């Protein structure tokens, strides 16, 4: 579930995402580190969920996350017929990963950090983020929003 709230003006947005993934049976190892769907993606840990922890750092049959981003894009430059937006973001994410549903609430992982956004014609997004968790941090360079 994702939602994007405009906060007073169109240049400030609070984006949030809640995700839950549950696996039954004996899934393969790689699947334990993914959120399913039409296009499976890394579960908690990596550039899109759990920024600040290593990619696929946490694996398990039960996974839940809550992600919040405050996005602020105050500056736009006109370059001929195009627009380049420059913005900032702050994010915080909390994840739960466990092998069993009964143990899910026992394993919390929290991370967060700042980011810089470059947005070309409102379509192409380039982000540079620093994610920090209790195990350290990471720098992310991506060509799309985290969500």
N, C-alpha and C positions, 0 to 999 in steps of 0.2 A: 504494500500500500504506500503510495507516494502522494504528497500534497505540497503545493507552493502557495504561500501566503504573501500577498503584497502588504508591506507595512507602511502605510501612510502615503507613500509615493512609489511609482513604478520602478525606481532604481534600487529599492531595498526589498529583498525577498527572503523570507524564512522558508527554507525547503526542509521537509522531513520525510523519512522513509522508515517503515516498519516491515520487517521480513521475518517469516517463520518457515522452516524447512524441516520435514520429518521423514526419515527413511525407515523402512521395515525390511526384515529379512537379512541377508548377508550381502550388502552392497560392496562393490570393489573399492579398493583403497582411494583411488582418485575421486570417486563420487562422494566419499566421506568429507572431502574438503571443498565441495561445491554446493551452491544453491542451484536447484533444478529449474526446469522451465524449458521454453523453446530454445533458448540460448543459455546453457549453463554457464555460470560465472564463479570465480573464486568465492568461497564463503568467507569466514572471518580471518582477516589478515591479507593485506595487499593494497593495491592502488584504488580500489573502489569500495571496499567494506573492511573496516578495521585498519584504517591507515595508521601507521605507527608500529604495526606488528609485521613480521615477515610474512610473505605470501604463503597462503595455506598453512599458516603456523598452527592453527587449531582445527582438528578434525573430529567428527562425531556424527552420530545418527540424528541428533536433535540440535538445531541451530536457530537462534533468534537474534535479531539486531534491531537497534533503534539508532538512526542517524539524523543529525540536525545540522544544517548549514545556514549561516546568515550571510547572504550574498549582497554585495553593495557595488554597483557599477556606476560611479558618478561622472566619469569622463568619457566623452566620445569625440573622436577625431574624424573629420571628413577627408577622405583620400579619393579624389575624383568622384566617382559614382558609388564609392564604398564607404563603410563606416567601421572604424576600429574602436571598440569599447575597452576600457581598462578598469578593472575592478578588484575588489578585495573580498576575501571570505574568511570566516571563522567557522570551524566545525568541531563537533564532539560526537563520538560514537560509543555505544555500549553494546557488547555482544555476549551471548550466552552459548556455550557449546558443551555438549555432553553426549555420552553414549546412550544414556537412558533418560526418559522424560522425568523420572523421579529425582534425578540429580541435576537437572538443568539449572535450577536457581542457585546452585552451589558454586557455579563457575562463571564469574563475571569478569569481563575484560573491557577496560575503558581506554579510549585514546582521543586525541584532539590536536588541533593546531591551526595555524594561519595558512592562507593561500593567496596567490596573485592570479587574476584571470585576464586573459586577452581574448576578446570576442570579435570575430570578423563577420560583419553583416548579420549579426544575431544568429548565425548558423554554425560557424566553425568556432569551437572553443579550445583554447590552449590553457592549461592550468599548471601552475608550479605550486606545490604544497609541501609543507613540513608537517609530518604526522608524528606525534609523540605518545608513547604508552609507557607502562611501568618497566618494560624491557629495553627501552631505548627509543630510537627514532629513525625516520627515513625521509628522504626527499623524493617527491614524485613529480614526474613530468609526463603529462597526459594530454591527449588531443580531444577530450570530451569531458562533460560534467561527470562527477562520480555517480549522480543519479538525477 
